[in-house]
Amino acid sequence: MAQFNCNPRTGHLRNTLRIFMWLKGHIKSKLVMDCRKRDMDQFNFPEYSWICYYPGAAEVIPDDMPCPLGSRCRLRSLPTRRSQRTW
């Protein structure tokens, strides 16, 4: 449910309360969190070339786009699905 912190809706609150109600009814149950650091070298991510599917494709950047503010971050999706700040 943490992925909805930035824009919570009533359905998200209802689902979160349902999780806590389930935990209240199952007192001997626990939530297990794995906080170990993952070694990303063990995953073999294939490199794909999409040029044959999208020839001549380029990112369109508007002329009136403002300068970026804040720190840079690197997005990744596996296995933690969190963004990390790069300095």
C-alpha positions as CSV (number, residue, x, y, z in Angstrom):
1,M,0.0,0.0,0.0
2,A,3.0,2.3,0.3
3,Q,3.0,2.9,-3.5
4,F,-0.2,4.9,-3.1
5,N,1.1,7.3,-0.4
6,C,1.5,10.2,-2.9
7,N,-2.1,10.1,-4.0
8,P,-4.3,8.0,-1.7
9,R,-7.9,7.3,-2.4
10,T,-10.7,5.9,-0.3
11,G,-10.3,2.5,-1.9
12,H,-6.7,2.4,-0.7
13,L,-7.7,3.3,2.8
14,R,-10.3,0.6,2.7
15,N,-7.8,-2.0,1.6
16,T,-5.3,-1.0,4.2
17,L,-7.9,-1.2,6.9
18,R,-8.8,-4.7,5.6
19,I,-5.2,-5.8,5.9
20,F,-5.1,-4.6,9.5
21,M,-8.5,-6.3,10.3
22,W,-7.1,-9.5,8.9
23,L,-4.0,-9.2,11.1
24,K,-6.2,-8.4,14.2
25,G,-8.2,-11.6,13.5
26,H,-5.0,-13.7,13.0
27,I,-3.0,-12.7,16.1
28,K,-0.3,-15.4,15.6
29,S,0.3,-14.3,12.0
30,K,3.1,-11.9,11.1
31,L,4.1,-9.7,8.3
32,V,7.6,-10.7,7.1
33,M,9.9,-8.1,5.6
34,D,13.1,-9.0,3.8
35,C,15.5,-6.1,4.3
36,R,18.5,-7.8,2.8
37,K,20.4,-5.9,0.1
38,R,20.0,-7.6,-3.2
39,D,22.9,-8.3,-5.6
40,M,21.7,-7.1,-9.0
41,D,24.6,-8.8,-10.8
42,Q,22.8,-12.2,-10.3
43,F,20.0,-11.2,-12.6
44,N,20.6,-11.5,-16.3
45,F,18.7,-8.7,-17.9
46,P,18.5,-9.1,-21.7
47,E,19.3,-6.1,-23.9
48,Y,16.6,-5.4,-26.5
49,S,16.9,-3.3,-29.5
50,W,13.6,-1.7,-30.5
51,I,15.0,0.2,-33.5
52,C,13.5,-2.3,-36.0
53,Y,10.0,-1.7,-34.4
54,Y,10.3,2.1,-34.0
55,P,12.6,3.4,-36.8
56,G,13.6,7.1,-36.4
57,A,11.9,7.4,-33.0
58,A,13.2,10.2,-30.8
59,E,12.1,11.8,-27.5
60,V,10.2,15.0,-28.1
61,I,11.3,17.7,-25.6
62,P,9.3,20.9,-25.7
63,D,11.1,24.2,-26.2
64,D,9.4,25.9,-23.2
65,M,10.2,23.1,-20.8
66,P,11.5,24.5,-17.4
67,C,14.9,23.6,-16.0
68,P,14.8,20.5,-13.7
69,L,14.8,21.2,-10.0
70,G,15.9,19.0,-7.1
71,S,18.3,16.0,-7.0
72,R,18.7,13.5,-9.8
73,C,17.3,10.1,-9.3
74,R,17.7,6.7,-11.0
75,L,14.5,4.7,-11.5
76,R,14.5,0.9,-11.3
77,S,11.8,-1.6,-11.2
78,L,13.3,-4.8,-9.8
79,P,13.4,-6.1,-7.1
80,T,12.5,-3.3,-4.7
81,R,10.6,-1.0,-7.2
82,R,11.9,2.1,-5.5
83,S,13.8,5.1,-7.0
84,Q,17.2,5.9,-5.6
85,R,18.7,9.4,-5.4
86,T,22.1,9.8,-7.2
87,W,24.5,12.5,-6.0
